[in-house]
Amino acid sequence: MNKLKLECHEANHICDKNQYKEATLREKIILTFHLLYCRACRKYTSRNTKLTKLVKNPKVETLDTSAKDKLQQALEAELSKQQ
């Protein structure tokens, strides 16, 4: 049973490794047991999972170059008015 016990910093490290598919089966099992009783690490794992999903599938739309240029010009014009 002692081999299944983790400190939070170790659990977080395994969580990070798991995010990149680098955790071993043993580490995943130990992490699962730790998450059963540690609320803080469950929260860390949940946030880590959400972050991974956001990074893998960003729904970000960017402006084209002409729109960026127009926005830059408008900003510069407004800044010159303020000075």
N, C-alpha and C positions, 0 to 999 in steps of 0.2 A: 504494500500500500504506500510505503514511503516513496517508492519510485514513481508514483503517480502524482505526487505533490509538487506543485510549482509555485514559485514566487511570481508576483505580478509582472515584474520586468522581464522574466523569462517567458511568461505567457504572451506578453506583447511582442516579444522577439519572434516567437513561433507564429503568432498571428501574421506578422509582417512576412515571414518566410512563406507561409501558406498563401498569402496574397500573390506571390510570384511563383507558386507551384514548386517551391523548394523544400517544403516540410515533409518529413518522413511520415509513414503511417503511424509509427509509435508516437511521434510528436503531436500529430493530429488527435490521437486518442487521449493523450495526456491533457492537451488543450481543452478538449471537450469536457473532461472531468473538472478541470479548473473552472470552466465557464458555468458549470452547474451551480457553484456556490459563490462565485465572485461577480458581483454586480458591476463593478468598475471595469473589469476586463470585458464583460459582455457588451458594455457601452462602447468601449474602445474598438472591439471587433466589429460591432454594428457600423460605427462611423468609418472604419477602415474599408468595410465592404461597400458602403455607399460611395466612398471616394474612388475606389477601384472601378465601379460601374460608371461613374461620371467621367473618369479619365478615358475609359475604353470606348465610350459612346457619347462624345460631347455633342450636344445639340446646339452648337454655336454657329451663328451666321455672321459672317464678316462683311464689311462694306467693301465695295469695289474701289479701285484707286481714285476714280473721279469723285466719288462721294467723300472719300477721305480728304482729298484736296480741297473740296468745297468747305468741309467742316473745319479744316485747318485755317483756311482764309477767313472764315467767319469768326473763329476764335481770335485770330490775330487782330482783326478789325475791332472786335469788342475790347480786347486788351489795350489797344492803342487809344480807344475812347476813354478808358479808365485812367490813363496816365496823364 
